[in-house]
Amino acid sequence: MKKNDLIEHMAVRAGISKASAQKALEAFMEATAESLQKGNKVSLAGFGTWSVYERSARMGRNPKTNEPLAIPTKNVIKFKASSQLTNSLN
């Protein structure tokens, strides 16, 4: 499902215009990004939780030259699906 498909689905299910659904989705995405940038978790009951964790620095190899290179520390986003969402798949 692409963003436009999601917006259309939200509009139909909520009985609102596509423009309103788009604004709501963009506000959700913006609020989620801002919260994660501050290091907070974002939880939606029945859906899942987004959190930020720090991936440690490590040594890697350039696949073309096989030379070792240092990969720096990096913040990454992790999503943990709720048990409700996971159970709905089976």
N, CA, C and O atoms as a MOPAC input file, in Angstrom:
PM7 MOZYME 1SCF
protein

 N      0.85300 1    -1.17000 1     0.00000 1
 C      0.00000 1     0.00000 1     0.00000 1
 C      0.89600 1     1.22800 1     0.00000 1
 O      1.81200 1     1.34000 1     0.81500 1
 N      0.63500 1     2.11700 1    -0.88900 1
 C      1.38400 1     3.37000 1    -0.97900 1
 C      0.65400 1     4.46100 1    -0.20800 1
 O     -0.48600 1     4.28400 1     0.22100 1
 N      1.33100 1     5.59000 1    -0.04100 1
 C      0.77600 1     6.69000 1     0.73900 1
 C     -0.58400 1     7.13700 1     0.20200 1
 O     -1.51600 1     7.34300 1     0.97900 1
 N     -0.70500 1     7.28800 1    -1.11400 1
 C     -1.98400 1     7.72000 1    -1.68900 1
 C     -3.08700 1     6.70100 1    -1.45700 1
 O     -4.23800 1     7.07400 1    -1.22800 1
 N     -2.74800 1     5.41100 1    -1.51500 1
 C     -3.73000 1     4.36100 1    -1.23200 1
 C     -4.19200 1     4.44600 1     0.21900 1
 O     -5.37800 1     4.29300 1     0.50900 1
 N     -3.25300 1     4.69000 1     1.12500 1
 C     -3.58800 1     4.81600 1     2.53900 1
 C     -4.48400 1     6.02400 1     2.77700 1
 O     -5.45700 1     5.93800 1     3.52600 1
 N     -4.16700 1     7.13300 1     2.15200 1
 C     -4.98200 1     8.34400 1     2.29800 1
 C     -6.39900 1     8.07900 1     1.80700 1
 O     -7.36300 1     8.46000 1     2.47000 1
 N     -6.53500 1     7.44100 1     0.66800 1
 C     -7.85900 1     7.13900 1     0.13600 1
 C     -8.62100 1     6.20600 1     1.07100 1
 O     -9.80900 1     6.41200 1     1.31800 1
 N     -7.95400 1     5.19400 1     1.58700 1
 C     -8.58600 1     4.24800 1     2.50000 1
 C     -9.03600 1     4.95200 1     3.78500 1
 O    -10.13600 1     4.70800 1     4.28200 1
 N     -8.17500 1     5.82600 1     4.31500 1
 C     -8.52600 1     6.57400 1     5.52200 1
 C     -9.74100 1     7.47300 1     5.27900 1
 O    -10.63000 1     7.56600 1     6.12500 1
 N     -9.77000 1     8.12500 1     4.13200 1
 C    -10.87700 1     9.02900 1     3.81400 1
 C    -12.19700 1     8.27000 1     3.74000 1
 O    -13.21000 1     8.72000 1     4.27600 1
 N    -12.18100 1     7.11900 1     3.07300 1
 C    -13.40600 1     6.32800 1     2.93300 1
 C    -13.85700 1     5.79800 1     4.28600 1
 O    -15.03100 1     5.90800 1     4.63800 1
 N    -12.92300 1     5.22000 1     5.04900 1
 C    -13.27500 1     4.60900 1     6.34300 1
 C    -13.73600 1     5.64400 1     7.36300 1
 O    -14.61700 1     5.35900 1     8.17400 1
 N    -13.15200 1     6.84400 1     7.33400 1
 C    -13.50100 1     7.87800 1     8.30600 1
 C    -14.62600 1     8.78100 1     7.81400 1
 O    -15.16600 1     9.58000 1     8.57800 1
 N    -14.97900 1     8.65300 1     6.53200 1
 C    -16.03900 1     9.49500 1     5.99000 1
 C    -15.61800 1    10.95600 1     5.88700 1
 O    -16.41800 1    11.86100 1     6.12200 1
 N    -14.35800 1    11.17500 1     5.53400 1
 C    -13.84500 1    12.53700 1     5.39000 1
 C    -13.25900 1    12.69200 1     3.98900 1
 O    -13.14000 1    11.72100 1     3.24100 1
 N    -12.89700 1    13.92600 1     3.64700 1
 C    -12.32000 1    14.16800 1     2.32500 1
 C    -10.89000 1    13.63800 1     2.27700 1
 O    -10.25300 1    13.42300 1     3.30800 1
 N    -10.40700 1    13.43600 1     1.06500 1
 C     -9.01800 1    12.99300 1     0.89600 1
 C     -8.04800 1    14.04600 1     1.41500 1
 O     -7.00100 1    13.71000 1     1.96800 1
 N     -8.39400 1    15.31900 1     1.23800 1
 C     -7.53000 1    16.39900 1     1.71700 1
 C     -7.40200 1    16.35200 1     3.23800 1
 O     -6.31400 1    16.54300 1     3.78100 1
 N     -8.51000 1    16.09900 1     3.91700 1
 C     -8.47200 1    15.99500 1     5.37900 1
 C     -7.68300 1    14.77600 1     5.82200 1
 O     -6.91800 1    14.83900 1     6.78400 1
 N     -7.86800 1    13.67300 1     5.12500 1
 C     -7.12500 1    12.45500 1     5.45700 1
 C     -5.63300 1    12.65800 1     5.24100 1
 O     -4.81900 1    12.18300 1     6.03200 1
 N     -5.26900 1    13.36800 1     4.16500 1
 C     -3.86800 1    13.64300 1     3.88900 1
 C     -3.26900 1    14.51500 1     4.98400 1
 O     -2.15200 1    14.26200 1     5.43500 1
 N     -4.00800 1    15.54900 1     5.42100 1
 C     -3.52300 1    16.41500 1     6.49100 1
 C     -3.33200 1    15.61600 1     7.78000 1
 O     -2.34800 1    15.81000 1     8.49400 1
 N     -4.27200 1    14.72000 1     8.07400 1
 C     -4.18100 1    13.91500 1     9.29000 1
 C     -2.97400 1    12.98200 1     9.23800 1
 O     -2.24400 1    12.85700 1    10.22100 1
 N     -2.76200 1    12.33500 1     8.11200 1
 C     -1.62900 1    11.42600 1     7.96800 1
 C     -0.31500 1    12.18600 1     8.06600 1
 O      0.61100 1    11.73200 1     8.73800 1
 N     -0.22000 1    13.33200 1     7.40900 1
 C      1.00600 1    14.12700 1     7.45600 1
 C      1.26800 1    14.65500 1     8.86200 1
 O      2.42100 1    14.73500 1     9.28700 1
 N      0.20600 1    15.01700 1     9.59200 1
 C      0.37200 1    15.47300 1    10.97600 1
 C      0.86800 1    14.31900 1    11.84800 1
 O      1.72400 1    14.52000 1    12.70900 1
 N      0.34000 1    13.12200 1    11.63500 1
 C      0.79800 1    11.95000 1    12.37800 1
 C      2.27100 1    11.67300 1    12.09600 1
 O      3.05200 1    11.44300 1    13.01900 1
 N      2.64400 1    11.69400 1    10.82900 1
 C      4.03200 1    11.41300 1    10.45700 1
 C      4.97500 1    12.46500 1    11.04200 1
 O      6.06200 1    12.13100 1    11.51300 1
 N      4.56500 1    13.72200 1    11.01400 1
 C      5.38700 1    14.80600 1    11.54800 1
 C      5.53600 1    14.67400 1    13.06300 1
 O      6.63700 1    14.82700 1    13.59100 1
 N      4.44300 1    14.39400 1    13.75900 1
 C      4.49000 1    14.25100 1    15.21300 1
 C      5.34100 1    13.05100 1    15.60900 1
 O      6.08200 1    13.10900 1    16.59000 1
 N      5.23600 1    11.96900 1    14.85300 1
 C      6.03200 1    10.77200 1    15.12800 1
 C      7.51600 1    11.07600 1    14.94100 1
 O      8.33200 1    10.72600 1    15.79300 1
 N      7.86400 1    11.71600 1    13.84700 1
 C      9.25800 1    12.04900 1    13.57000 1
 C      9.82700 1    12.96700 1    14.64500 1
 O     10.95200 1    12.75700 1    15.10000 1
 N      9.07500 1    13.97500 1    15.05500 1
 C      9.54400 1    14.90400 1    16.08100 1
 C      9.77500 1    14.18500 1    17.40900 1
 O     10.77100 1    14.43200 1    18.08900 1
 N      8.86300 1    13.30600 1    17.76900 1
 C      9.00000 1    12.57000 1    19.02200 1
 C     10.21100 1    11.64500 1    18.99700 1
 O     10.95100 1    11.56100 1    19.97700 1
 N     10.41500 1    10.95100 1    17.87700 1
 C     11.56200 1    10.05500 1    17.75500 1
 C     12.87600 1    10.83800 1    17.76100 1
 O     13.87100 1    10.36900 1    18.31500 1
 N     12.88800 1    12.02200 1    17.15300 1
 C     14.09300 1    12.85300 1    17.14800 1
 C     14.47900 1    13.26900 1    18.56500 1
 O     15.66000 1    13.46300 1    18.85600 1
 N     13.48600 1    13.40800 1    19.44900 1
 C     13.74300 1    13.76400 1    20.84000 1
 C     14.13500 1    12.53700 1    21.67000 1
 O     14.47500 1    12.66700 1    22.84600 1
 N     14.08900 1    11.34900 1    21.06100 1
 C     14.45900 1    10.12900 1    21.77200 1
 C     13.30400 1     9.44800 1    22.47400 1
 O     13.51500 1     8.50900 1    23.24200 1
 N     12.07600 1     9.90700 1    22.22500 1
 C     10.89900 1     9.31200 1    22.85200 1
 C     10.37200 1     8.13500 1    22.03800 1
 O     10.63800 1     8.02700 1    20.84100 1
 N      9.62700 1     7.25900 1    22.69400 1
 C      8.93600 1     6.18000 1    22.00400 1
 C      7.57900 1     6.69500 1    21.53100 1
 O      7.01100 1     7.61700 1    22.11700 1
 N      7.07100 1     6.08500 1    20.46400 1
 C      5.73100 1     6.38300 1    19.98700 1
 C      4.96500 1     5.06700 1    19.98700 1
 O      5.34300 1     4.12600 1    19.28800 1
 N      3.88900 1     4.99600 1    20.76900 1
 C      3.11700 1     3.75900 1    20.88000 1
 C      1.68200 1     3.99100 1    20.43100 1
 O      1.05000 1     4.97700 1    20.81000 1
 N      1.18300 1     3.07500 1    19.62400 1
 C     -0.22400 1     3.06000 1    19.24100 1
 C     -0.77800 1     1.72600 1    19.71900 1
 O     -0.42300 1     0.67300 1    19.18900 1
 N     -1.64200 1     1.77200 1    20.71200 1
 C     -2.20600 1     0.54900 1    21.27700 1
 C     -2.89200 1    -0.25000 1    20.17300 1
 O     -3.67000 1     0.29500 1    19.38900 1
 N     -2.59700 1    -1.52700 1    20.12200 1
 C     -3.19100 1    -2.39400 1    19.12000 1
 C     -2.46600 1    -2.37300 1    17.78400 1
 O     -2.82600 1    -3.12600 1    16.88000 1
 N     -1.45000 1    -1.52400 1    17.64100 1
 C     -0.71000 1    -1.44700 1    16.38500 1
 C      0.76800 1    -1.73900 1    16.59300 1
 O      1.30100 1    -2.68400 1    16.01200 1
 N      1.43800 1    -0.93100 1    17.42400 1
 C      2.85000 1    -1.17500 1    17.68200 1
 C      3.55000 1     0.02300 1    18.27900 1
 O      2.93300 1     1.03700 1    18.60200 1
 N      4.87600 1    -0.12200 1    18.42000 1
 C      5.69200 1     0.90300 1    19.04700 1
 C      6.93200 1     1.17700 1    18.19900 1
 O      7.62400 1     0.25300 1    17.77000 1
 N      7.19900 1     2.45700 1    17.96800 1
 C      8.42900 1     2.88900 1    17.31000 1
 C      9.37100 1     3.39200 1    18.39300 1
 O      8.94100 1     4.06500 1    19.32900 1
 N     10.63800 1     3.07200 1    18.27200 1
 C     11.62600 1     3.58500 1    19.21000 1
 C     12.94300 1     3.79500 1    18.46900 1
 O     13.15000 1     3.27400 1    17.37400 1
 N     13.82300 1     4.56700 1    19.09100 1
 C     15.13400 1     4.85500 1    18.51100 1
 C     16.17300 1     4.14100 1    19.34900 1
 O     16.13400 1     4.18400 1    20.57900 1
 N     17.09600 1     3.48800 1    18.67600 1
 C     18.23500 1     2.93200 1    19.39800 1
 C     19.50700 1     3.22600 1    18.62600 1
 O     19.49100 1     3.49800 1    17.42500 1
 N     20.61100 1     3.16100 1    19.35900 1
 C     21.90300 1     3.50600 1    18.77300 1
 C     22.60700 1     2.24000 1    18.32000 1
 O     22.87000 1     1.34400 1    19.12300 1
 N     22.90700 1     2.17000 1    17.04400 1
 C     23.67900 1     1.05700 1    16.50200 1
 C     25.15100 1     1.38000 1    16.73100 1
 O     25.63100 1     2.43400 1    16.31500 1
 N     25.85300 1     0.48900 1    17.37900 1
 C     27.25500 1     0.71100 1    17.72900 1
 C     28.14100 1     0.81700 1    16.49700 1
 O     27.82800 1     0.30300 1    15.42300 1
 N     29.25900 1     1.50500 1    16.69500 1
 C     30.27100 1     1.57800 1    15.63400 1
 C     30.86400 1     0.18900 1    15.44500 1
 O     30.95500 1    -0.58900 1    16.39500 1
 N     31.26500 1    -0.11900 1    14.22100 1
 C     31.82500 1    -1.44000 1    13.94800 1
 C     32.75300 1    -1.35100 1    12.74300 1
 O     32.79100 1    -0.35100 1    12.02600 1
 N     33.47500 1    -2.40000 1    12.55400 1
 C     34.36300 1    -2.48600 1    11.39800 1
 C     33.64500 1    -3.25500 1    10.29600 1
 O     32.98400 1    -4.26100 1    10.55400 1
 N     33.78200 1    -2.77000 1     9.06900 1
 C     33.20200 1    -3.42900 1     7.91500 1
 C     34.25000 1    -3.56300 1     6.83200 1
 O     35.41900 1    -3.24200 1     7.04200 1
 N     33.83300 1    -4.03000 1     5.69100 1
 C     34.75700 1    -4.17200 1     4.55800 1
 C     34.10900 1    -3.58300 1     3.31000 1
 O     32.91000 1    -3.74500 1     3.08100 1
 N     34.91700 1    -2.90100 1     2.51300 1
 C     34.47600 1    -2.42000 1     1.22000 1
 C     34.38400 1    -3.65800 1     0.31000 1
 O     35.39900 1    -4.30900 1     0.06500 1
 N     33.18800 1    -3.99000 1    -0.19300 1
 C     33.05900 1    -5.21100 1    -0.98500 1
 C     33.83500 1    -5.18500 1    -2.30400 1
 O     34.17900 1    -6.23500 1    -2.84700 1
 N     34.10500 1    -3.99600 1    -2.80800 1
 C     34.81700 1    -3.89300 1    -4.07800 1
 C     36.31800 1    -4.10400 1    -3.91300 1
 O     36.94400 1    -4.81800 1    -4.69700 1
 N     36.89600 1    -3.46700 1    -2.87000 1
 C     38.34800 1    -3.52600 1    -2.68300 1
 C     38.75600 1    -4.45900 1    -1.54500 1
 O     39.93800 1    -4.76300 1    -1.38600 1
 N     37.78600 1    -4.91100 1    -0.75600 1
 C     38.00900 1    -5.78500 1     0.39600 1
 C     38.82900 1    -5.10200 1     1.50300 1
 O     39.37600 1    -5.77200 1     2.37900 1
 N     38.90700 1    -3.77300 1     1.45600 1
 C     39.62600 1    -3.03000 1     2.47900 1
 C     38.72500 1    -2.81300 1     3.68800 1
 O     37.52900 1    -2.56700 1     3.52600 1
 N     39.28100 1    -2.90200 1     4.90600 1
 C     38.47700 1    -2.63000 1     6.09700 1
 C     38.13400 1    -1.14600 1     6.18200 1
 O     38.91500 1    -0.29100 1     5.76700 1
 N     36.95400 1    -0.85600 1     6.72400 1
 C     36.57300 1     0.53200 1     6.93700 1
 C     35.73900 1     0.62300 1     8.19800 1
 O     35.03200 1    -0.31700 1     8.56100 1
 N     35.82700 1     1.75300 1     8.85600 1
 C     35.09200 1     1.98700 1    10.09400 1
 C     33.68900 1     2.47700 1     9.75900 1
 O     33.51800 1     3.43500 1     9.00500 1
 N     32.69400 1     1.81400 1    10.32300 1
 C     31.29900 1     2.24000 1    10.17700 1
 C     30.93200 1     2.95600 1    11.46900 1
 O     30.99900 1     2.34800 1    12.53700 1
 N     30.54700 1     4.23200 1    11.40900 1
 C     30.30900 1     5.00500 1    12.62800 1
 C     29.01700 1     4.61600 1    13.34400 1
 O     28.16600 1     3.92000 1    12.79000 1
 N     28.89200 1     5.07600 1    14.57300 1
 C     27.67300 1     4.91000 1    15.35100 1
 C     26.52300 1     5.60600 1    14.62100 1
 O     26.70100 1     6.65700 1    14.00600 1
 N     25.34000 1     4.99400 1    14.70600 1
 C     24.19900 1     5.53900 1    13.97500 1
 C     22.91300 1     5.28300 1    14.75800 1
 O     22.72800 1     4.20200 1    15.31800 1
 N     22.02700 1     6.27900 1    14.79800 1
 C     20.70600 1     6.09100 1    15.39100 1
 C     19.77900 1     5.50600 1    14.33700 1
 O     19.73400 1     5.98600 1    13.20400 1
 N     19.03600 1     4.46300 1    14.71500 1
 C     18.09900 1     3.82700 1    13.80300 1
 C     16.74700 1     3.67100 1    14.48900 1
 O     16.65700 1     3.66400 1    15.71600 1
 N     15.71500 1     3.54700 1    13.69000 1
 C     14.36000 1     3.39200 1    14.20600 1
 C     14.00200 1     1.91400 1    14.19200 1
 O     14.26500 1     1.19300 1    13.23000 1
 N     13.39000 1     1.48700 1    15.29700 1
 C     12.95500 1     0.10300 1    15.42100 1
 C     11.43800 1     0.11000 1    15.61000 1
 O     10.91000 1     0.93100 1    16.36100 1
 N     10.73900 1    -0.79800 1    14.93600 1
 C      9.28800 1    -0.93100 1    15.08700 1
 C      8.99200 1    -2.30200 1    15.64400 1
 O      9.46300 1    -3.31100 1    15.11800 1
 N      8.20600 1    -2.34300 1    16.71300 1
 C      7.76700 1    -3.60700 1    17.30800 1
 C      6.26700 1    -3.66000 1    17.17400 1
 O      5.55600 1    -2.85700 1    17.77800 1
 N      5.77700 1    -4.60300 1    16.38400 1
 C      4.34000 1    -4.76500 1    16.18900 1
 C      3.70400 1    -5.28800 1    17.46000 1
 O      4.29800 1    -6.09400 1    18.17600 1
 N      2.47800 1    -4.82200 1    17.74200 1
 C      1.76200 1    -5.31700 1    18.91700 1
 C      1.30800 1    -6.74700 1    18.67700 1
 O      1.22200 1    -7.20300 1    17.53600 1
 N      1.02100 1    -7.44000 1    19.75600 1
 C      0.54000 1    -8.81500 1    19.61900 1
 C     -0.79900 1    -8.85300 1    18.89900 1
 O     -1.08700 1    -9.80800 1    18.17800 1
 N     -1.62200 1    -7.82300 1    19.08600 1
 C     -2.91100 1    -7.74500 1    18.38200 1
 C     -2.70900 1    -7.71100 1    16.88000 1
 O     -3.38100 1    -8.43700 1    16.14700 1
 N     -1.78800 1    -6.87400 1    16.41200 1
 C     -1.51300 1    -6.76800 1    14.97700 1
 C     -0.92900 1    -8.06700 1    14.46200 1
 O     -1.32100 1    -8.54400 1    13.39700 1
 N      0.00200 1    -8.64400 1    15.20200 1
 C      0.60800 1    -9.90500 1    14.78000 1
 C     -0.43200 1   -11.01700 1    14.70200 1
 O     -0.43600 1   -11.80300 1    13.75500 1
 N     -1.30500 1   -11.08000 1    15.68700 1
 C     -2.34800 1   -12.12400 1    15.70600 1
 C     -3.35500 1   -11.94400 1    14.57600 1
 O     -3.95100 1   -12.92000 1    14.11900 1
 N     -3.55200 1   -10.71300 1    14.12300 1
 C     -4.52600 1   -10.47000 1    13.05200 1
 C     -4.03500 1   -11.02900 1    11.71800 1
 O     -4.82500 1   -11.20800 1    10.79000 1
 N     -2.73500 1   -11.30600 1    11.62100 1
 C     -2.18700 1   -11.86600 1    10.37900 1
 C     -2.42100 1   -13.36300 1    10.26300 1
 O     -2.40200 1   -13.91500 1     9.16300 1
 N     -2.64100 1   -14.01500 1    11.38900 1
 C     -2.79800 1   -15.46700 1    11.37300 1
 C     -4.23400 1   -15.89500 1    11.64100 1
 O     -4.52900 1   -17.08900 1    11.66000 1

